[in-house]
Amino acid sequence: MKVVCDGLDLSIATAQVIKAISSKTTNPVLEGIKLTAENDTLKLSATDLELAIEKTIKADVKQEGETVIPGKFFSEFIKKLTDEKIELELNDKSKLKINYTDSESFIQCYNVLEFPNLNIIENGDSFTIKQKDFKTLINKSIFSTALDDTRPVLKGCCFEIEENSINSIGLDGYRLAFVKKPLTKTTIKTSIIVPAKSLTEICKFLEDNDEEITVYIQKNFLMVEFDNTKIITRLIEGDFINYKQIIPKDFTTSLTINKNVFEEAIERTSVLSRVDRNNLVKFDIKEKVLTLTSNSDIGNIKENIGISLKGNDLTIAFNSRYFSECLRTISDEAIKINFNMPSSPCIVTPSDGDEYLYLILPVRIINQ
C-alpha cells in the first residue's frame, strides 16, 4: 500500500472514526483503525463490535492495499501534521512509513486479517428524515435512557417507525421521554432499540439543516450514510417496555407555565437541594401560583411563579435534576404540566401540539 493524502483531511477523518474504537478489549486489533487504499480514495474504519464508523477521503493511490494501525497513537500523531501532505507506505514487515516534508516515522501495524468485517447494509429497508429533525429526535429523548446494565433494553432509545413519522422513546424507570418527528419517506414500519452510545455518536455528525439523510435497517443493524461517512450500529435485542400503559390519560390538575421562568426557578432551588444531595424540590400548586421550595441545614429557598391553573390544588415533590434535564431540551415559550395524586407521575407536554411528552415520577414527602 502506498498513498498520498492531505494531512487535514486525514486528521479530521481519524478523529471521527476513532470514536468507534474499543477502549476495553482483550483483542488489540479493536484498538486499531483500518486503512484501505483503493481507486482514488483512502477509507478509514473502526469498530468496537457494537458501533462502527467508516470515513472515506480523497487520496492519490499509488499502490492499493490495506492495514490496521494503532488508533490512538495514529490519531494523536496525525493531529500534528494538518498542514502537510502525507505519504503512507506499508512495507513487507507490516510497518507503516509516514513521510512528511523531509521527515519520516514508522508504526508497527496489526494483522489486517484479524480486523472484523463491518456490517455494511447494501439493500436494507430505510427511512428518510431531515437532519435537524433526526438530531432533535435524538437529543430530546436520549437523556432519559438508563445507564446501568440491569435492563439492557433501557440502555437505548426505542424507535417506532410509522407510515409518516418516527417516535423515539427513552425510559430509565424514573422518567420517560417521548418525541415525534415527521419522515420524508419510509419503506418499513417497525420498532427497534438503538444503543444510546451509538445515537450520541451519530448525533455529532448531524447538522441543523433541512438536508435529508437515509437511515438503513437490516436484521440486527442500523446504518446512517452521509458525507462519505457510514455509521453502523448493532441494535439491542429484546422487547421494549410497554410504555403506553404507564402514561396517564386523564388529570385532576393541569397548569400552563412560562418555560424559561420555570427552568430558571428550578435551577435556583436545586442549588440548595444539591448541597443536601437529595435534589428534592417541593411543588405547591395553588390558584394562580406555583411555589417551589427546597430546604437543607444551610437554609431554604422559595420561588413563586405565576401559572394558569385548571383543576385542584396540589402538593408534590420531584428530583429537580429530572426536570432540569427535560427543560433543557425544550425550546417552546410555554409548556403544560399535568398531575393527579402526589404519588402519581406528572406529564410535561407542549402547550399546543404533540411533538413531545415527558413523564417524571414524584418523590414521596413525609408530613406534607
LINWO-V394472 format. One record per residue. N is the residue number from 1. RES is the residue in one small letter. PHI is phi in whole degrees, -180 to 180 (none if undefined). OMEGA is omega in whole degrees, 0 to 359 (NA if undefined). Layout:
# LINWO-V394472
n->N res->RES phi->PHI omega->OMEGA
n->N res->RES phi->PHI omega->OMEGA
This chain:
# LINWO-V394472
n->1 res->m phi->none omega->175
n->2 res->k phi->-148 omega->187
n->3 res->v phi->-149 omega->177
n->4 res->v phi->-119 omega->181
n->5 res->c phi->-147 omega->179
n->6 res->d phi->-77 omega->183
n->7 res->g phi->-63 omega->180
n->8 res->l phi->-68 omega->178
n->9 res->d phi->-60 omega->181
n->10 res->l phi->-67 omega->180
n->11 res->s phi->-65 omega->180
n->12 res->i phi->-64 omega->181
n->13 res->a phi->-64 omega->179
n->14 res->t phi->-64 omega->180
n->15 res->a phi->-64 omega->179
n->16 res->q phi->-78 omega->185
n->17 res->v phi->-75 omega->183
n->18 res->i phi->-65 omega->178
n->19 res->k phi->-63 omega->183
n->20 res->a phi->-99 omega->181
n->21 res->i phi->-74 omega->182
n->22 res->s phi->-85 omega->179
n->23 res->s phi->-92 omega->179
n->24 res->k phi->-129 omega->183
n->25 res->t phi->-152 omega->174
n->26 res->t phi->-94 omega->180
n->27 res->n phi->-109 omega->185
n->28 res->p phi->-56 omega->184
n->29 res->v phi->-65 omega->178
n->30 res->l phi->-75 omega->173
n->31 res->e phi->-93 omega->185
n->32 res->g phi->-106 omega->173
n->33 res->i phi->-115 omega->180
n->34 res->k phi->-85 omega->176
n->35 res->l phi->-109 omega->179
n->36 res->t phi->-128 omega->179
n->37 res->a phi->-102 omega->179
n->38 res->e phi->-156 omega->184
n->39 res->n phi->53 omega->179
n->40 res->d phi->-116 omega->184
n->41 res->t phi->-137 omega->170
n->42 res->l phi->-120 omega->183
n->43 res->k phi->-104 omega->177
n->44 res->l phi->-111 omega->182
n->45 res->s phi->-137 omega->175
n->46 res->a phi->-149 omega->180
n->47 res->t phi->-156 omega->171
n->48 res->d phi->-113 omega->181
n->49 res->l phi->80 omega->173
n->50 res->e phi->-106 omega->179
n->51 res->l phi->-120 omega->176
n->52 res->a phi->-136 omega->177
n->53 res->i phi->-129 omega->179
n->54 res->e phi->-127 omega->182
n->55 res->k phi->-128 omega->180
n->56 res->t phi->-115 omega->177
n->57 res->i phi->-125 omega->177
n->58 res->k phi->-72 omega->180
n->59 res->a phi->-158 omega->174
n->60 res->d phi->-96 omega->184
n->61 res->v phi->-90 omega->180
n->62 res->k phi->-90 omega->176
n->63 res->q phi->-151 omega->181
n->64 res->e phi->-71 omega->180
n->65 res->g phi->166 omega->181
n->66 res->e phi->-153 omega->177
n->67 res->t phi->-160 omega->177
n->68 res->v phi->-126 omega->183
n->69 res->i phi->-111 omega->177
n->70 res->p phi->-58 omega->192
n->71 res->g phi->-64 omega->186
n->72 res->k phi->-66 omega->179
n->73 res->f phi->-63 omega->181
n->74 res->f phi->-61 omega->180
n->75 res->s phi->-62 omega->181
n->76 res->e phi->-67 omega->182
n->77 res->f phi->-71 omega->182
n->78 res->i phi->-66 omega->179
n->79 res->k phi->-60 omega->181
n->80 res->k phi->-88 omega->187
n->81 res->l phi->-123 omega->186
n->82 res->t phi->-69 omega->181
n->83 res->d phi->-97 omega->187
n->84 res->e phi->-112 omega->163
n->85 res->k phi->-88 omega->187
n->86 res->i phi->-117 omega->175
n->87 res->e phi->-110 omega->178
n->88 res->l phi->-112 omega->181
n->89 res->e phi->-137 omega->180
n->90 res->l phi->-96 omega->179
n->91 res->n phi->-96 omega->185
n->92 res->d phi->-76 omega->177
n->93 res->k phi->-106 omega->179
n->94 res->s phi->59 omega->173
n->95 res->k phi->-111 omega->179
n->96 res->l phi->-97 omega->177
n->97 res->k phi->-91 omega->178
n->98 res->i phi->-110 omega->178
n->99 res->n phi->-102 omega->178
n->100 res->y phi->-152 omega->188
n->101 res->t phi->45 omega->180
n->102 res->d phi->-108 omega->184
n->103 res->s phi->-120 omega->177
n->104 res->e phi->-152 omega->178
n->105 res->s phi->-139 omega->181
n->106 res->f phi->-127 omega->176
n->107 res->i phi->-128 omega->175
n->108 res->q phi->-75 omega->185
n->109 res->c phi->-100 omega->174
n->110 res->y phi->-85 omega->176
n->111 res->n phi->-72 omega->185
n->112 res->v phi->-65 omega->180
n->113 res->l phi->-70 omega->180
n->114 res->e phi->-88 omega->181
n->115 res->f phi->-77 omega->184
n->116 res->p phi->-69 omega->175
n->117 res->n phi->-72 omega->176
n->118 res->l phi->-82 omega->182
n->119 res->n phi->-86 omega->179
n->120 res->i phi->-67 omega->181
n->121 res->i phi->-92 omega->183
n->122 res->e phi->-97 omega->187
n->123 res->n phi->-134 omega->182
n->124 res->g phi->-84 omega->171
n->125 res->d phi->-67 omega->185
n->126 res->s phi->-155 omega->167
n->127 res->f phi->-136 omega->182
n->128 res->t phi->-117 omega->185
n->129 res->i phi->-148 omega->175
n->130 res->k phi->-66 omega->182
n->131 res->q phi->-58 omega->183
n->132 res->k phi->-64 omega->179
n->133 res->d phi->-70 omega->179
n->134 res->f phi->-67 omega->178
n->135 res->k phi->-64 omega->178
n->136 res->t phi->-64 omega->179
n->137 res->l phi->-55 omega->181
n->138 res->i phi->-72 omega->185
n->139 res->n phi->-62 omega->184
n->140 res->k phi->-86 omega->181
n->141 res->s phi->-128 omega->189
n->142 res->i phi->-67 omega->183
n->143 res->f phi->-68 omega->181
n->144 res->s phi->-93 omega->179
n->145 res->t phi->-78 omega->182
n->146 res->a phi->-77 omega->180
n->147 res->l phi->-103 omega->183
n->148 res->d phi->-91 omega->186
n->149 res->d phi->-97 omega->185
n->150 res->t phi->-66 omega->177
n->151 res->r phi->-132 omega->186
n->152 res->p phi->-54 omega->183
n->153 res->v phi->-66 omega->180
n->154 res->l phi->-88 omega->179
n->155 res->k phi->-88 omega->177
n->156 res->g phi->-143 omega->175
n->157 res->c phi->-94 omega->175
n->158 res->c phi->-85 omega->175
n->159 res->f phi->-96 omega->173
n->160 res->e phi->-103 omega->183
n->161 res->i phi->-95 omega->183
n->162 res->e phi->-112 omega->188
n->163 res->e phi->-64 omega->183
n->164 res->n phi->-127 omega->185
n->165 res->s phi->-152 omega->177
n->166 res->i phi->-134 omega->176
n->167 res->n phi->-108 omega->173
n->168 res->s phi->-121 omega->183
n->169 res->i phi->-124 omega->173
n->170 res->g phi->-115 omega->186
n->171 res->l phi->-151 omega->179
n->172 res->d phi->-125 omega->179
n->173 res->g phi->100 omega->179
n->174 res->y phi->-117 omega->182
n->175 res->r phi->-156 omega->181
n->176 res->l phi->-141 omega->175
n->177 res->a phi->-122 omega->177
n->178 res->f phi->-126 omega->181
n->179 res->v phi->-132 omega->183
n->180 res->k phi->-124 omega->178
n->181 res->k phi->-139 omega->180
n->182 res->p phi->-77 omega->174
n->183 res->l phi->-108 omega->174
n->184 res->t phi->-75 omega->175
n->185 res->k phi->-162 omega->177
n->186 res->t phi->-154 omega->176
n->187 res->t phi->-110 omega->187
n->188 res->i phi->-148 omega->171
n->189 res->k phi->-125 omega->185
n->190 res->t phi->-163 omega->172
n->191 res->s phi->-124 omega->178
n->192 res->i phi->-137 omega->177
n->193 res->i phi->-117 omega->184
n->194 res->v phi->-106 omega->181
n->195 res->p phi->-56 omega->181
n->196 res->a phi->-61 omega->180
n->197 res->k phi->-59 omega->181
n->198 res->s phi->-68 omega->179
n->199 res->l phi->-64 omega->177
n->200 res->t phi->-60 omega->180
n->201 res->e phi->-71 omega->177
n->202 res->i phi->-59 omega->184
n->203 res->c phi->-61 omega->181
n->204 res->k phi->-67 omega->180
n->205 res->f phi->-91 omega->187
n->206 res->l phi->-83 omega->179
n->207 res->e phi->-108 omega->177
n->208 res->d phi->-88 omega->180
n->209 res->n phi->-140 omega->183
n->210 res->d phi->-91 omega->177
n->211 res->e phi->-63 omega->183
n->212 res->e phi->-94 omega->172
n->213 res->i phi->-126 omega->179
n->214 res->t phi->-111 omega->180
n->215 res->v phi->-112 omega->184
n->216 res->y phi->-102 omega->179
n->217 res->i phi->-132 omega->178
n->218 res->q phi->-152 omega->181
n->219 res->k phi->53 omega->184
n->220 res->n phi->-104 omega->183
n->221 res->f phi->-132 omega->174
n->222 res->l phi->-128 omega->180
n->223 res->m phi->-136 omega->174
n->224 res->v phi->-112 omega->182
n->225 res->e phi->-130 omega->175
n->226 res->f phi->-169 omega->176
n->227 res->d phi->50 omega->180
n->228 res->n phi->58 omega->181
n->229 res->t phi->-128 omega->173
n->230 res->k phi->-124 omega->176
n->231 res->i phi->-120 omega->183
n->232 res->i phi->-119 omega->177
n->233 res->t phi->-132 omega->172
n->234 res->r phi->-76 omega->178
n->235 res->l phi->-83 omega->177
n->236 res->i phi->-84 omega->180
n->237 res->e phi->-85 omega->178
n->238 res->g phi->126 omega->180
n->239 res->d phi->-97 omega->178
n->240 res->f phi->-73 omega->179
n->241 res->i phi->-63 omega->174
n->242 res->n phi->-74 omega->189
n->243 res->y phi->-69 omega->185
n->244 res->k phi->-63 omega->183
n->245 res->q phi->-76 omega->180
n->246 res->i phi->-101 omega->178
n->247 res->i phi->-93 omega->179
n->248 res->p phi->-62 omega->179
n->249 res->k phi->-102 omega->182
n->250 res->d phi->-121 omega->185
n->251 res->f phi->-138 omega->178
n->252 res->t phi->-101 omega->179
n->253 res->t phi->-137 omega->180
n->254 res->s phi->-141 omega->179
n->255 res->l phi->-129 omega->173
n->256 res->t phi->-113 omega->188
n->257 res->i phi->-143 omega->174
n->258 res->n phi->-68 omega->187
n->259 res->k phi->-62 omega->183
n->260 res->n phi->-66 omega->179
n->261 res->v phi->-62 omega->180
n->262 res->f phi->-64 omega->181
n->263 res->e phi->-63 omega->179
n->264 res->e phi->-64 omega->179
n->265 res->a phi->-67 omega->177
n->266 res->i phi->-61 omega->181
n->267 res->e phi->-63 omega->181
n->268 res->r phi->-70 omega->181
n->269 res->t phi->-69 omega->182
n->270 res->s phi->-75 omega->177
n->271 res->v phi->-58 omega->181
n->272 res->l phi->-73 omega->181
n->273 res->s phi->-66 omega->178
n->274 res->r phi->-70 omega->177
n->275 res->v phi->-61 omega->178
n->276 res->d phi->-81 omega->178
n->277 res->r phi->63 omega->176
n->278 res->n phi->-112 omega->179
n->279 res->n phi->56 omega->185
n->280 res->l phi->-83 omega->174
n->281 res->v phi->-127 omega->181
n->282 res->k phi->-94 omega->177
n->283 res->f phi->-106 omega->171
n->284 res->d phi->-111 omega->183
n->285 res->i phi->-106 omega->183
n->286 res->k phi->-153 omega->178
n->287 res->e phi->54 omega->185
n->288 res->k phi->-108 omega->185
n->289 res->v phi->-134 omega->168
n->290 res->l phi->-106 omega->179
n->291 res->t phi->-106 omega->176
n->292 res->l phi->-102 omega->178
n->293 res->t phi->-135 omega->172
n->294 res->s phi->-138 omega->185
n->295 res->n phi->-135 omega->172
n->296 res->s phi->-155 omega->178
n->297 res->d phi->-65 omega->180
n->298 res->i phi->-74 omega->183
n->299 res->g phi->167 omega->178
n->300 res->n phi->-146 omega->179
n->301 res->i phi->-127 omega->177
n->302 res->k phi->-132 omega->179
n->303 res->e phi->-123 omega->177
n->304 res->n phi->-110 omega->182
n->305 res->i phi->-129 omega->177
n->306 res->g phi->-73 omega->182
n->307 res->i phi->-139 omega->167
n->308 res->s phi->-108 omega->189
n->309 res->l phi->-115 omega->170
n->310 res->k phi->-125 omega->178
n->311 res->g phi->108 omega->191
n->312 res->n phi->-89 omega->169
n->313 res->d phi->-66 omega->184
n->314 res->l phi->-159 omega->170
n->315 res->t phi->-121 omega->185
n->316 res->i phi->-154 omega->182
n->317 res->a phi->-131 omega->182
n->318 res->f phi->-141 omega->166
n->319 res->n phi->-72 omega->186
n->320 res->s phi->-62 omega->181
n->321 res->r phi->-62 omega->181
n->322 res->y phi->-65 omega->177
n->323 res->f phi->-70 omega->182
n->324 res->s phi->-61 omega->182
n->325 res->e phi->-67 omega->177
n->326 res->c phi->-67 omega->185
n->327 res->l phi->-66 omega->180
n->328 res->r phi->-63 omega->182
n->329 res->t phi->-88 omega->186
n->330 res->i phi->-100 omega->179
n->331 res->s phi->-109 omega->181
n->332 res->d phi->-66 omega->178
n->333 res->e phi->-71 omega->181
n->334 res->a phi->-130 omega->177
n->335 res->i phi->-131 omega->177
n->336 res->k phi->-115 omega->178
n->337 res->i phi->-123 omega->185
n->338 res->n phi->-116 omega->183
n->339 res->f phi->-134 omega->166
n->340 res->n phi->-128 omega->180
n->341 res->m phi->-85 omega->178
n->342 res->p phi->-61 omega->180
n->343 res->s phi->-101 omega->183
n->344 res->s phi->-102 omega->181
n->345 res->p phi->-67 omega->174
n->346 res->c phi->-101 omega->181
n->347 res->i phi->-125 omega->177
n->348 res->v phi->-106 omega->180
n->349 res->t phi->-138 omega->171
n->350 res->p phi->-63 omega->175
n->351 res->s phi->-68 omega->177
n->352 res->d phi->-147 omega->179
n->353 res->g phi->106 omega->184
n->354 res->d phi->-139 omega->183
n->355 res->e phi->-65 omega->182
n->356 res->y phi->-144 omega->175
n->357 res->l phi->-150 omega->177
n->358 res->y phi->-121 omega->176
n->359 res->l phi->-112 omega->180
n->360 res->i phi->-131 omega->178
n->361 res->l phi->-79 omega->179
n->362 res->p phi->-82 omega->175
n->363 res->v phi->-109 omega->181
n->364 res->r phi->-69 omega->177
n->365 res->i phi->-115 omega->184
n->366 res->i phi->-89 omega->177
n->367 res->n phi->54 omega->180
n->368 res->q phi->-76 omega->NA
